[in-house]
Amino acid sequence: MNALLERKAALAEDTMIRAIAPVMKKRHAEQAKKDRKARTNAALSRLGIPLRVV
């Protein structure tokens, strides 16, 4: 019975990961894009260049 419960738990976890993964990938891509712009703007401001990436 314990093996059956372990298998059910693994299947449920796998199902949840498959359902959540596309949303997480999209959110990560959006955050990485914002972060890239922020890093570029910070580097430009440190160099004293009055240019911003929007």
mmCIF entry with sequence, helices, sheets and N, C-alpha, C, O atoms, coordinates in Angstrom:
data_MODEL
# 
_entry.id   MODEL 
# 
_entity.id                         1 
_entity.type                       polymer 
_entity.pdbx_number_of_molecules   1 
# 
_entity_poly.entity_id                      1 
_entity_poly.type                           'polypeptide(L)' 
_entity_poly.nstd_linkage                   no 
_entity_poly.nstd_monomer                   no 
_entity_poly.pdbx_seq_one_letter_code       MNALLERKAALAEDTMIRAIAPVMKKRHAEQAKKDRKARTNAALSRLGIPLRVV 
_entity_poly.pdbx_seq_one_letter_code_can   MNALLERKAALAEDTMIRAIAPVMKKRHAEQAKKDRKARTNAALSRLGIPLRVV 
_entity_poly.pdbx_strand_id                 A 
# 
loop_
_entity_poly_seq.entity_id 
_entity_poly_seq.num 
_entity_poly_seq.mon_id 
_entity_poly_seq.hetero 
1 1  MET n 
1 2  ASN n 
1 3  ALA n 
1 4  LEU n 
1 5  LEU n 
1 6  GLU n 
1 7  ARG n 
1 8  LYS n 
1 9  ALA n 
1 10 ALA n 
1 11 LEU n 
1 12 ALA n 
1 13 GLU n 
1 14 ASP n 
1 15 THR n 
1 16 MET n 
1 17 ILE n 
1 18 ARG n 
1 19 ALA n 
1 20 ILE n 
1 21 ALA n 
1 22 PRO n 
1 23 VAL n 
1 24 MET n 
1 25 LYS n 
1 26 LYS n 
1 27 ARG n 
1 28 HIS n 
1 29 ALA n 
1 30 GLU n 
1 31 GLN n 
1 32 ALA n 
1 33 LYS n 
1 34 LYS n 
1 35 ASP n 
1 36 ARG n 
1 37 LYS n 
1 38 ALA n 
1 39 ARG n 
1 40 THR n 
1 41 ASN n 
1 42 ALA n 
1 43 ALA n 
1 44 LEU n 
1 45 SER n 
1 46 ARG n 
1 47 LEU n 
1 48 GLY n 
1 49 ILE n 
1 50 PRO n 
1 51 LEU n 
1 52 ARG n 
1 53 VAL n 
1 54 VAL n 
# 
_struct_asym.id          A 
_struct_asym.entity_id   1 
# 
_struct_conf.conf_type_id            HELX_P 
_struct_conf.id                      HELX_P1 
_struct_conf.pdbx_PDB_helix_id       AA1 
_struct_conf.beg_label_comp_id       ASN 
_struct_conf.beg_label_asym_id       A 
_struct_conf.beg_label_seq_id        2 
_struct_conf.pdbx_beg_PDB_ins_code   ? 
_struct_conf.end_label_comp_id       LEU 
_struct_conf.end_label_asym_id       A 
_struct_conf.end_label_seq_id        47 
_struct_conf.pdbx_end_PDB_ins_code   ? 
_struct_conf.beg_auth_comp_id        ASN 
_struct_conf.beg_auth_asym_id        A 
_struct_conf.beg_auth_seq_id         2 
_struct_conf.end_auth_comp_id        LEU 
_struct_conf.end_auth_asym_id        A 
_struct_conf.end_auth_seq_id         47 
_struct_conf.pdbx_PDB_helix_class    1 
_struct_conf.details                 ? 
_struct_conf.pdbx_PDB_helix_length   46 
# 
_struct_conf_type.id          HELX_P 
_struct_conf_type.criteria    ? 
_struct_conf_type.reference   ? 
# 
loop_
_atom_site.group_PDB 
_atom_site.id 
_atom_site.type_symbol 
_atom_site.label_atom_id 
_atom_site.label_alt_id 
_atom_site.label_comp_id 
_atom_site.label_asym_id 
_atom_site.label_entity_id 
_atom_site.label_seq_id 
_atom_site.pdbx_PDB_ins_code 
_atom_site.Cartn_x 
_atom_site.Cartn_y 
_atom_site.Cartn_z 
_atom_site.occupancy 
_atom_site.B_iso_or_equiv 
_atom_site.pdbx_formal_charge 
_atom_site.auth_seq_id 
_atom_site.auth_comp_id 
_atom_site.auth_asym_id 
_atom_site.auth_atom_id 
_atom_site.pdbx_PDB_model_num 
ATOM 1   N N  . MET A 1 1  ? 0.820  -1.195 0.000   1.00 0.00 ? 1  MET A N  1 
ATOM 2   C CA . MET A 1 1  ? 0.000  0.000  0.000   1.00 0.00 ? 1  MET A CA 1 
ATOM 3   C C  . MET A 1 1  ? 0.865  1.260  0.000   1.00 0.00 ? 1  MET A C  1 
ATOM 4   O O  . MET A 1 1  ? 0.512  2.260  -0.626  1.00 0.00 ? 1  MET A O  1 
ATOM 5   N N  . ASN A 1 2  ? 1.986  1.211  0.696   1.00 0.00 ? 2  ASN A N  1 
ATOM 6   C CA . ASN A 1 2  ? 2.866  2.360  0.781   1.00 0.00 ? 2  ASN A CA 1 
ATOM 7   C C  . ASN A 1 2  ? 3.445  2.704  -0.593  1.00 0.00 ? 2  ASN A C  1 
ATOM 8   O O  . ASN A 1 2  ? 3.578  3.879  -0.938  1.00 0.00 ? 2  ASN A O  1 
ATOM 9   N N  . ALA A 1 3  ? 3.785  1.692  -1.364  1.00 0.00 ? 3  ALA A N  1 
ATOM 10  C CA . ALA A 1 3  ? 4.325  1.923  -2.705  1.00 0.00 ? 3  ALA A CA 1 
ATOM 11  C C  . ALA A 1 3  ? 3.272  2.580  -3.589  1.00 0.00 ? 3  ALA A C  1 
ATOM 12  O O  . ALA A 1 3  ? 3.593  3.443  -4.406  1.00 0.00 ? 3  ALA A O  1 
ATOM 13  N N  . LEU A 1 4  ? 2.032  2.179  -3.428  1.00 0.00 ? 4  LEU A N  1 
ATOM 14  C CA . LEU A 1 4  ? 0.947  2.764  -4.206  1.00 0.00 ? 4  LEU A CA 1 
ATOM 15  C C  . LEU A 1 4  ? 0.776  4.244  -3.863  1.00 0.00 ? 4  LEU A C  1 
ATOM 16  O O  . LEU A 1 4  ? 0.598  5.073  -4.755  1.00 0.00 ? 4  LEU A O  1 
ATOM 17  N N  . LEU A 1 5  ? 0.830  4.576  -2.572  1.00 0.00 ? 5  LEU A N  1 
ATOM 18  C CA . LEU A 1 5  ? 0.711  5.972  -2.159  1.00 0.00 ? 5  LEU A CA 1 
ATOM 19  C C  . LEU A 1 5  ? 1.885  6.810  -2.677  1.00 0.00 ? 5  LEU A C  1 
ATOM 20  O O  . LEU A 1 5  ? 1.701  7.952  -3.097  1.00 0.00 ? 5  LEU A O  1 
ATOM 21  N N  . GLU A 1 6  ? 3.083  6.240  -2.645  1.00 0.00 ? 6  GLU A N  1 
ATOM 22  C CA . GLU A 1 6  ? 4.254  6.954  -3.174  1.00 0.00 ? 6  GLU A CA 1 
ATOM 23  C C  . GLU A 1 6  ? 4.094  7.220  -4.662  1.00 0.00 ? 6  GLU A C  1 
ATOM 24  O O  . GLU A 1 6  ? 4.431  8.302  -5.142  1.00 0.00 ? 6  GLU A O  1 
ATOM 25  N N  . ARG A 1 7  ? 3.584  6.238  -5.390  1.00 0.00 ? 7  ARG A N  1 
ATOM 26  C CA . ARG A 1 7  ? 3.395  6.400  -6.837  1.00 0.00 ? 7  ARG A CA 1 
ATOM 27  C C  . ARG A 1 7  ? 2.333  7.464  -7.130  1.00 0.00 ? 7  ARG A C  1 
ATOM 28  O O  . ARG A 1 7  ? 2.498  8.273  -8.043  1.00 0.00 ? 7  ARG A O  1 
ATOM 29  N N  . LYS A 1 8  ? 1.252  7.460  -6.360  1.00 0.00 ? 8  LYS A N  1 
ATOM 30  C CA . LYS A 1 8  ? 0.205  8.471  -6.537  1.00 0.00 ? 8  LYS A CA 1 
ATOM 31  C C  . LYS A 1 8  ? 0.743  9.864  -6.239  1.00 0.00 ? 8  LYS A C  1 
ATOM 32  O O  . LYS A 1 8  ? 0.436  10.818 -6.955  1.00 0.00 ? 8  LYS A O  1 
ATOM 33  N N  . ALA A 1 9  ? 1.541  9.982  -5.189  1.00 0.00 ? 9  ALA A N  1 
ATOM 34  C CA . ALA A 1 9  ? 2.103  11.277 -4.819  1.00 0.00 ? 9  ALA A CA 1 
ATOM 35  C C  . ALA A 1 9  ? 3.046  11.778 -5.917  1.00 0.00 ? 9  ALA A C  1 
ATOM 36  O O  . ALA A 1 9  ? 3.025  12.959 -6.264  1.00 0.00 ? 9  ALA A O  1 
ATOM 37  N N  . ALA A 1 10 ? 3.864  10.891 -6.457  1.00 0.00 ? 10 ALA A N  1 
ATOM 38  C CA . ALA A 1 10 ? 4.782  11.273 -7.524  1.00 0.00 ? 10 ALA A CA 1 
ATOM 39  C C  . ALA A 1 10 ? 4.007  11.715 -8.760  1.00 0.00 ? 10 ALA A C  1 
ATOM 40  O O  . ALA A 1 10 ? 4.381  12.691 -9.410  1.00 0.00 ? 10 ALA A O  1 
ATOM 41  N N  . LEU A 1 11 ? 2.942  11.012 -9.082  1.00 0.00 ? 11 LEU A N  1 
ATOM 42  C CA . LEU A 1 11 ? 2.129  11.367 -10.237 1.00 0.00 ? 11 LEU A CA 1 
ATOM 43  C C  . LEU A 1 11 ? 1.452  12.717 -10.030 1.00 0.00 ? 11 LEU A C  1 
ATOM 44  O O  . LEU A 1 11 ? 1.390  13.529 -10.952 1.00 0.00 ? 11 LEU A O  1 
ATOM 45  N N  . ALA A 1 12 ? 0.947  12.958 -8.830  1.00 0.00 ? 12 ALA A N  1 
ATOM 46  C CA . ALA A 1 12 ? 0.291  14.231 -8.538  1.00 0.00 ? 12 ALA A CA 1 
ATOM 47  C C  . ALA A 1 12 ? 1.300  15.373 -8.632  1.00 0.00 ? 12 ALA A C  1 
ATOM 48  O O  . ALA A 1 12 ? 0.988  16.434 -9.172  1.00 0.00 ? 12 ALA A O  1 
ATOM 49  N N  . GLU A 1 13 ? 2.504  15.162 -8.111  1.00 0.00 ? 13 GLU A N  1 
ATOM 50  C CA . GLU A 1 13 ? 3.540  16.194 -8.171  1.00 0.00 ? 13 GLU A CA 1 
ATOM 51  C C  . GLU A 1 13 ? 3.925  16.474 -9.619  1.00 0.00 ? 13 GLU A C  1 
ATOM 52  O O  . GLU A 1 13 ? 4.089  17.631 -10.004 1.00 0.00 ? 13 GLU A O  1 
ATOM 53  N N  . ASP A 1 14 ? 4.068  15.438 -10.409 1.00 0.00 ? 14 ASP A N  1 
ATOM 54  C CA . ASP A 1 14 ? 4.411  15.596 -11.819 1.00 0.00 ? 14 ASP A CA 1 
ATOM 55  C C  . ASP A 1 14 ? 3.325  16.364 -12.560 1.00 0.00 ? 14 ASP A C  1 
ATOM 56  O O  . ASP A 1 14 ? 3.626  17.217 -13.394 1.00 0.00 ? 14 ASP A O  1 
ATOM 57  N N  . THR A 1 15 ? 2.071  16.068 -12.261 1.00 0.00 ? 15 THR A N  1 
ATOM 58  C CA . THR A 1 15 ? 0.946  16.751 -12.895 1.00 0.00 ? 15 THR A CA 1 
ATOM 59  C C  . THR A 1 15 ? 0.942  18.231 -12.535 1.00 0.00 ? 15 THR A C  1 
ATOM 60  O O  . THR A 1 15 ? 0.695  19.080 -13.392 1.00 0.00 ? 15 THR A O  1 
ATOM 61  N N  . MET A 1 16 ? 1.216  18.545 -11.262 1.00 0.00 ? 16 MET A N  1 
ATOM 62  C CA . MET A 1 16 ? 1.245  19.946 -10.840 1.00 0.00 ? 16 MET A CA 1 
ATOM 63  C C  . MET A 1 16 ? 2.379  20.693 -11.530 1.00 0.00 ? 16 MET A C  1 
ATOM 64  O O  . MET A 1 16 ? 2.201  21.830 -11.969 1.00 0.00 ? 16 MET A O  1 
ATOM 65  N N  . ILE A 1 17 ? 3.540  20.059 -11.625 1.00 0.00 ? 17 ILE A N  1 
ATOM 66  C CA . ILE A 1 17 ? 4.682  20.703 -12.282 1.00 0.00 ? 17 ILE A CA 1 
ATOM 67  C C  . ILE A 1 17 ? 4.366  20.976 -13.747 1.00 0.00 ? 17 ILE A C  1 
ATOM 68  O O  . ILE A 1 17 ? 4.689  22.045 -14.265 1.00 0.00 ? 17 ILE A O  1 
ATOM 69  N N  . ARG A 1 18 ? 3.743  20.023 -14.408 1.00 0.00 ? 18 ARG A N  1 
ATOM 70  C CA . ARG A 1 18 ? 3.388  20.217 -15.823 1.00 0.00 ? 18 ARG A CA 1 
ATOM 71  C C  . ARG A 1 18 ? 2.373  21.345 -16.005 1.00 0.00 ? 18 ARG A C  1 
ATOM 72  O O  . ARG A 1 18 ? 2.400  22.045 -17.018 1.00 0.00 ? 18 ARG A O  1 
ATOM 73  N N  . ALA A 1 19 ? 1.485  21.525 -15.038 1.00 0.00 ? 19 ALA A N  1 
ATOM 74  C CA . ALA A 1 19 ? 0.473  22.576 -15.131 1.00 0.00 ? 19 ALA A CA 1 
ATOM 75  C C  . ALA A 1 19 ? 1.076  23.948 -14.853 1.00 0.00 ? 19 ALA A C  1 
ATOM 76  O O  . ALA A 1 19 ? 0.665  24.937 -15.459 1.00 0.00 ? 19 ALA A O  1 
ATOM 77  N N  . ILE A 1 20 ? 2.041  24.018 -13.946 1.00 0.00 ? 20 ILE A N  1 
ATOM 78  C CA . ILE A 1 20 ? 2.605  25.291 -13.524 1.00 0.00 ? 20 ILE A CA 1 
ATOM 79  C C  . ILE A 1 20 ? 3.765  25.744 -14.406 1.00 0.00 ? 20 ILE A C  1 
ATOM 80  O O  . ILE A 1 20 ? 3.990  26.947 -14.543 1.00 0.00 ? 20 ILE A O  1 
ATOM 81  N N  . ALA A 1 21 ? 4.498  24.821 -15.000 1.00 0.00 ? 21 ALA A N  1 
ATOM 82  C CA . ALA A 1 21 ? 5.726  25.133 -15.738 1.00 0.00 ? 21 ALA A CA 1 
ATOM 83  C C  . ALA A 1 21 ? 5.561  26.197 -16.824 1.00 0.00 ? 21 ALA A C  1 
ATOM 84  O O  . ALA A 1 21 ? 6.397  27.099 -16.882 1.00 0.00 ? 21 ALA A O  1 
ATOM 85  N N  . PRO A 1 22 ? 4.544  26.156 -17.686 1.00 0.00 ? 22 PRO A N  1 
ATOM 86  C CA . PRO A 1 22 ? 4.436  27.189 -18.727 1.00 0.00 ? 22 PRO A CA 1 
ATOM 87  C C  . PRO A 1 22 ? 4.286  28.598 -18.152 1.00 0.00 ? 22 PRO A C  1 
ATOM 88  O O  . PRO A 1 22 ? 4.847  29.551 -18.693 1.00 0.00 ? 22 PRO A O  1 
ATOM 89  N N  . VAL A 1 23 ? 3.540  28.732 -17.073 1.00 0.00 ? 23 VAL A N  1 
ATOM 90  C CA . VAL A 1 23 ? 3.349  30.035 -16.443 1.00 0.00 ? 23 VAL A CA 1 
ATOM 91  C C  . VAL A 1 23 ? 4.669  30.517 -15.852 1.00 0.00 ? 23 VAL A C  1 
ATOM 92  O O  . VAL A 1 23 ? 5.015  31.693 -15.965 1.00 0.00 ? 23 VAL A O  1 
ATOM 93  N N  . MET A 1 24 ? 5.401  29.606 -15.225 1.00 0.00 ? 24 MET A N  1 
ATOM 94  C CA . MET A 1 24 ? 6.680  29.973 -14.625 1.00 0.00 ? 24 MET A CA 1 
ATOM 95  C C  . MET A 1 24 ? 7.681  30.396 -15.695 1.00 0.00 ? 24 MET A C  1 
ATOM 96  O O  . MET A 1 24 ? 8.433  31.352 -15.504 1.00 0.00 ? 24 MET A O  1 
ATOM 97  N N  . LYS A 1 25 ? 7.692  29.692 -16.809 1.00 0.00 ? 25 LYS A N  1 
ATOM 98  C CA . LYS A 1 25 ? 8.601  30.051 -17.900 1.00 0.00 ? 25 LYS A CA 1 
ATOM 99  C C  . LYS A 1 25 ? 8.286  31.445 -18.437 1.00 0.00 ? 25 LYS A C  1 
ATOM 100 O O  . LYS A 1 25 ? 9.189  32.243 -18.688 1.00 0.00 ? 25 LYS A O  1 
ATOM 101 N N  . LYS A 1 26 ? 6.998  31.726 -18.610 1.00 0.00 ? 26 LYS A N  1 
ATOM 102 C CA . LYS A 1 26 ? 6.587  33.035 -19.122 1.00 0.00 ? 26 LYS A CA 1 
ATOM 103 C C  . LYS A 1 26 ? 6.966  34.137 -18.144 1.00 0.00 ? 26 LYS A C  1 
ATOM 104 O O  . LYS A 1 26 ? 7.494  35.174 -18.547 1.00 0.00 ? 26 LYS A O  1 
ATOM 105 N N  . ARG A 1 27 ? 6.699  33.917 -16.854 1.00 0.00 ? 27 ARG A N  1 
ATOM 106 C CA . ARG A 1 27 ? 7.020  34.907 -15.831 1.00 0.00 ? 27 ARG A CA 1 
ATOM 107 C C  . ARG A 1 27 ? 8.534  35.134 -15.762 1.00 0.00 ? 27 ARG A C  1 
ATOM 108 O O  . ARG A 1 27 ? 8.989  36.268 -15.611 1.00 0.00 ? 27 ARG A O  1 
ATOM 109 N N  . HIS A 1 28 ? 9.304  34.057 -15.873 1.00 0.00 ? 28 HIS A N  1 
ATOM 110 C CA . HIS A 1 28 ? 10.756 34.185 -15.828 1.00 0.00 ? 28 HIS A CA 1 
ATOM 111 C C  . HIS A 1 28 ? 11.271 34.967 -17.031 1.00 0.00 ? 28 HIS A C  1 
ATOM 112 O O  . HIS A 1 28 ? 12.174 35.792 -16.893 1.00 0.00 ? 28 HIS A O  1 
ATOM 113 N N  . ALA A 1 29 ? 10.706 34.716 -18.201 1.00 0.00 ? 29 ALA A N  1 
ATOM 114 C CA . ALA A 1 29 ? 11.140 35.440 -19.403 1.00 0.00 ? 29 ALA A CA 1 
ATOM 115 C C  . ALA A 1 29 ? 10.852 36.931 -19.278 1.00 0.00 ? 29 ALA A C  1 
ATOM 116 O O  . ALA A 1 29 ? 11.684 37.760 -19.646 1.00 0.00 ? 29 ALA A O  1 
ATOM 117 N N  . GLU A 1 30 ? 9.677  37.272 -18.761 1.00 0.00 ? 30 GLU A N  1 
ATOM 118 C CA . GLU A 1 30 ? 9.332  38.689 -18.575 1.00 0.00 ? 30 GLU A CA 1 
ATOM 119 C C  . GLU A 1 30 ? 10.268 39.352 -17.574 1.00 0.00 ? 30 GLU A C  1 
ATOM 120 O O  . GLU A 1 30 ? 10.726 40.473 -17.793 1.00 0.00 ? 30 GLU A O  1 
ATOM 121 N N  . GLN A 1 31 ? 10.551 38.660 -16.475 1.00 0.00 ? 31 GLN A N  1 
ATOM 122 C CA . GLN A 1 31 ? 11.424 39.218 -15.446 1.00 0.00 ? 31 GLN A CA 1 
ATOM 123 C C  . GLN A 1 31 ? 12.849 39.367 -15.968 1.00 0.00 ? 31 GLN A C  1 
ATOM 124 O O  . GLN A 1 31 ? 13.516 40.360 -15.675 1.00 0.00 ? 31 GLN A O  1 
ATOM 125 N N  . ALA A 1 32 ? 13.318 38.392 -16.735 1.00 0.00 ? 32 ALA A N  1 
ATOM 126 C CA . ALA A 1 32 ? 14.671 38.466 -17.288 1.00 0.00 ? 32 ALA A CA 1 
ATOM 127 C C  . ALA A 1 32 ? 14.791 39.635 -18.257 1.00 0.00 ? 32 ALA A C  1 
ATOM 128 O O  . ALA A 1 32 ? 15.823 40.304 -18.309 1.00 0.00 ? 32 ALA A O  1 
ATOM 129 N N  . LYS A 1 33 ? 13.729 39.881 -19.026 1.00 0.00 ? 33 LYS A N  1 
ATOM 130 C CA . LYS A 1 33 ? 13.748 40.999 -19.964 1.00 0.00 ? 33 LYS A CA 1 
ATOM 131 C C  . LYS A 1 33 ? 13.824 42.324 -19.211 1.00 0.00 ? 33 LYS A C  1 
ATOM 132 O O  . LYS A 1 33 ? 14.587 43.211 -19.593 1.00 0.00 ? 33 LYS A O  1 
ATOM 133 N N  . LYS A 1 34 ? 13.038 42.463 -18.143 1.00 0.00 ? 34 LYS A N  1 
ATOM 134 C CA . LYS A 1 34 ? 13.073 43.680 -17.338 1.00 0.00 ? 34 LYS A CA 1 
ATOM 135 C C  . LYS A 1 34 ? 14.436 43.844 -16.678 1.00 0.00 ? 34 LYS A C  1 
ATOM 136 O O  . LYS A 1 34 ? 14.992 44.941 -16.641 1.00 0.00 ? 34 LYS A O  1 
ATOM 137 N N  . ASP A 1 35 ? 14.965 42.743 -16.158 1.00 0.00 ? 35 ASP A N  1 
ATOM 138 C CA . ASP A 1 35 ? 16.241 42.785 -15.459 1.00 0.00 ? 35 ASP A CA 1 
ATOM 139 C C  . ASP A 1 35 ? 17.362 43.182 -16.415 1.00 0.00 ? 35 ASP A C  1 
ATOM 140 O O  . ASP A 1 35 ? 18.265 43.925 -16.031 1.00 0.00 ? 35 ASP A O  1 
ATOM 141 N N  . ARG A 1 36 ? 17.316 42.700 -17.641 1.00 0.00 ? 36 ARG A N  1 
ATOM 142 C CA . ARG A 1 36 ? 18.340 43.038 -18.638 1.00 0.00 ? 36 ARG A CA 1 
ATOM 143 C C  . ARG A 1 36 ? 18.346 44.541 -18.900 1.00 0.00 ? 36 ARG A C  1 
ATOM 144 O O  . ARG A 1 36 ? 19.407 45.161 -18.987 1.00 0.00 ? 36 ARG A O  1 
ATOM 145 N N  . LYS A 1 37 ? 17.151 45.121 -19.026 1.00 0.00 ? 37 LYS A N  1 
ATOM 146 C CA . LYS A 1 37 ? 17.057 46.564 -19.252 1.00 0.00 ? 37 LYS A CA 1 
ATOM 147 C C  . LYS A 1 37 ? 17.582 47.330 -18.052 1.00 0.00 ? 37 LYS A C  1 
ATOM 148 O O  . LYS A 1 37 ? 18.288 48.326 -18.210 1.00 0.00 ? 37 LYS A O  1 
ATOM 149 N N  . ALA A 1 38 ? 17.244 46.874 -16.853 1.00 0.00 ? 38 ALA A N  1 
ATOM 150 C CA . ALA A 1 38 ? 17.692 47.557 -15.634 1.00 0.00 ? 38 ALA A CA 1 
ATOM 151 C C  . ALA A 1 38 ? 19.211 47.513 -15.527 1.00 0.00 ? 38 ALA A C  1 
ATOM 152 O O  . ALA A 1 38 ? 19.837 48.507 -15.161 1.00 0.00 ? 38 ALA A O  1 
ATOM 153 N N  . ARG A 1 39 ? 19.802 46.373 -15.842 1.00 0.00 ? 39 ARG A N  1 
ATOM 154 C CA . ARG A 1 39 ? 21.268 46.258 -15.776 1.00 0.00 ? 39 ARG A CA 1 
ATOM 155 C C  . ARG A 1 39 ? 21.928 47.168 -16.797 1.00 0.00 ? 39 ARG A C  1 
ATOM 156 O O  . ARG A 1 39 ? 22.944 47.798 -16.504 1.00 0.00 ? 39 ARG A O  1 
ATOM 157 N N  . THR A 1 40 ? 21.356 47.240 -17.997 1.00 0.00 ? 40 THR A N  1 
ATOM 158 C CA . THR A 1 40 ? 21.911 48.103 -19.046 1.00 0.00 ? 40 THR A CA 1 
ATOM 159 C C  . THR A 1 40 ? 21.818 49.564 -18.628 1.00 0.00 ? 40 THR A C  1 
ATOM 160 O O  . THR A 1 40 ? 22.778 50.321 -18.774 1.00 0.00 ? 40 THR A O  1 
ATOM 161 N N  . ASN A 1 41 ? 20.655 49.958 -18.107 1.00 0.00 ? 41 ASN A N  1 
ATOM 162 C CA . ASN A 1 41 ? 20.484 51.342 -17.666 1.00 0.00 ? 41 ASN A CA 1 
ATOM 163 C C  . ASN A 1 41 ? 21.432 51.681 -16.518 1.00 0.00 ? 41 ASN A C  1 
ATOM 164 O O  . ASN A 1 41 ? 21.975 52.785 -16.474 1.00 0.00 ? 41 ASN A O  1 
ATOM 165 N N  . ALA A 1 42 ? 21.634 50.759 -15.599 1.00 0.00 ? 42 ALA A N  1 
ATOM 166 C CA . ALA A 1 42 ? 22.540 51.007 -14.477 1.00 0.00 ? 42 ALA A CA 1 
ATOM 167 C C  . ALA A 1 42 ? 23.971 51.169 -14.976 1.00 0.00 ? 42 ALA A C  1 
ATOM 168 O O  . ALA A 1 42 ? 24.699 52.044 -14.506 1.00 0.00 ? 42 ALA A O  1 
ATOM 169 N N  . ALA A 1 43 ? 24.375 50.332 -15.925 1.00 0.00 ? 43 ALA A N  1 
ATOM 170 C CA . ALA A 1 43 ? 25.734 50.433 -16.463 1.00 0.00 ? 43 ALA A CA 1 
ATOM 171 C C  . ALA A 1 43 ? 25.925 51.758 -17.195 1.00 0.00 ? 43 ALA A C  1 
ATOM 172 O O  . ALA A 1 43 ? 26.971 52.394 -17.059 1.00 0.00 ? 43 ALA A O  1 
ATOM 173 N N  . LEU A 1 44 ? 24.936 52.176 -17.963 1.00 0.00 ? 44 LEU A N  1 
ATOM 174 C CA . LEU A 1 44 ? 25.038 53.443 -18.683 1.00 0.00 ? 44 LEU A CA 1 
ATOM 175 C C  . LEU A 1 44 ? 25.101 54.620 -17.709 1.00 0.00 ? 44 LEU A C  1 
ATOM 176 O O  . LEU A 1 44 ? 25.856 55.568 -17.927 1.00 0.00 ? 44 LEU A O  1 
ATOM 177 N N  . SER A 1 45 ? 24.308 54.560 -16.636 1.00 0.00 ? 45 SER A N  1 
ATOM 178 C CA . SER A 1 45 ? 24.333 55.671 -15.682 1.00 0.00 ? 45 SER A CA 1 
ATOM 179 C C  . SER A 1 45 ? 25.661 55.715 -14.929 1.00 0.00 ? 45 SER A C  1 
ATOM 180 O O  . SER A 1 45 ? 26.149 56.801 -14.614 1.00 0.00 ? 45 SER A O  1 
ATOM 181 N N  . ARG A 1 46 ? 26.251 54.567 -14.638 1.00 0.00 ? 46 ARG A N  1 
ATOM 182 C CA . ARG A 1 46 ? 27.559 54.556 -13.983 1.00 0.00 ? 46 ARG A CA 1 
ATOM 183 C C  . ARG A 1 46 ? 28.629 55.179 -14.874 1.00 0.00 ? 46 ARG A C  1 
ATOM 184 O O  . ARG A 1 46 ? 29.561 55.820 -14.389 1.00 0.00 ? 46 ARG A O  1 
ATOM 185 N N  . LEU A 1 47 ? 28.486 54.985 -16.166 1.00 0.00 ? 47 LEU A N  1 
ATOM 186 C CA . LEU A 1 47 ? 29.449 55.554 -17.116 1.00 0.00 ? 47 LEU A CA 1 
ATOM 187 C C  . LEU A 1 47 ? 29.167 57.007 -17.399 1.00 0.00 ? 47 LEU A C  1 
ATOM 188 O O  . LEU A 1 47 ? 29.970 57.675 -18.051 1.00 0.00 ? 47 LEU A O  1 
ATOM 189 N N  . GLY A 1 48 ? 28.035 57.520 -16.922 1.00 0.00 ? 48 GLY A N  1 
ATOM 190 C CA . GLY A 1 48 ? 27.694 58.912 -17.129 1.00 0.00 ? 48 GLY A CA 1 
ATOM 191 C C  . GLY A 1 48 ? 27.079 59.201 -18.481 1.00 0.00 ? 48 GLY A C  1 
ATOM 192 O O  . GLY A 1 48 ? 27.059 60.347 -18.930 1.00 0.00 ? 48 GLY A O  1 
ATOM 193 N N  . ILE A 1 49 ? 26.578 58.165 -19.128 1.00 0.00 ? 49 ILE A N  1 
ATOM 194 C CA . ILE A 1 49 ? 25.953 58.328 -20.440 1.00 0.00 ? 49 ILE A CA 1 
ATOM 195 C C  . ILE A 1 49 ? 24.454 58.613 -20.239 1.00 0.00 ? 49 ILE A C  1 
ATOM 196 O O  . ILE A 1 49 ? 23.756 57.777 -19.665 1.00 0.00 ? 49 ILE A O  1 
ATOM 197 N N  . PRO A 1 50 ? 23.952 59.741 -20.683 1.00 0.00 ? 50 PRO A N  1 
ATOM 198 C CA . PRO A 1 50 ? 22.545 60.082 -20.452 1.00 0.00 ? 50 PRO A CA 1 
ATOM 199 C C  . PRO A 1 50 ? 21.610 59.405 -21.462 1.00 0.00 ? 50 PRO A C  1 
ATOM 200 O O  . PRO A 1 50 ? 20.858 60.069 -22.175 1.00 0.00 ? 50 PRO A O  1 
ATOM 201 N N  . LEU A 1 51 ? 21.673 58.091 -21.506 1.00 0.00 ? 51 LEU A N  1 
ATOM 202 C CA . LEU A 1 51 ? 20.851 57.334 -22.435 1.00 0.00 ? 51 LEU A CA 1 
ATOM 203 C C  . LEU A 1 51 ? 20.180 56.214 -21.655 1.00 0.00 ? 51 LEU A C  1 
ATOM 204 O O  . LEU A 1 51 ? 20.815 55.586 -20.808 1.00 0.00 ? 51 LEU A O  1 
ATOM 205 N N  . ARG A 1 52 ? 18.918 55.958 -21.925 1.00 0.00 ? 52 ARG A N  1 
ATOM 206 C CA . ARG A 1 52 ? 18.202 54.913 -21.217 1.00 0.00 ? 52 ARG A CA 1 
ATOM 207 C C  . ARG A 1 52 ? 17.555 53.967 -22.211 1.00 0.00 ? 52 ARG A C  1 
ATOM 208 O O  . ARG A 1 52 ? 17.033 54.390 -23.242 1.00 0.00 ? 52 ARG A O  1 
ATOM 209 N N  . VAL A 1 53 ? 17.596 52.688 -21.892 1.00 0.00 ? 53 VAL A N  1 
ATOM 210 C CA . VAL A 1 53 ? 16.905 51.687 -22.689 1.00 0.00 ? 53 VAL A CA 1 
ATOM 211 C C  . VAL A 1 53 ? 15.506 51.568 -22.120 1.00 0.00 ? 53 VAL A C  1 
ATOM 212 O O  . VAL A 1 53 ? 15.334 51.331 -20.925 1.00 0.00 ? 53 VAL A O  1 
ATOM 213 N N  . VAL A 1 54 ? 14.507 51.731 -22.972 1.00 0.00 ? 54 VAL A N  1 
ATOM 214 C CA . VAL A 1 54 ? 13.119 51.695 -22.514 1.00 0.00 ? 54 VAL A CA 1 
ATOM 215 C C  . VAL A 1 54 ? 12.528 50.340 -22.802 1.00 0.00 ? 54 VAL A C  1 
ATOM 216 O O  . VAL A 1 54 ? 11.361 50.097 -22.494 1.00 0.00 ? 54 VAL A O  1 
# 
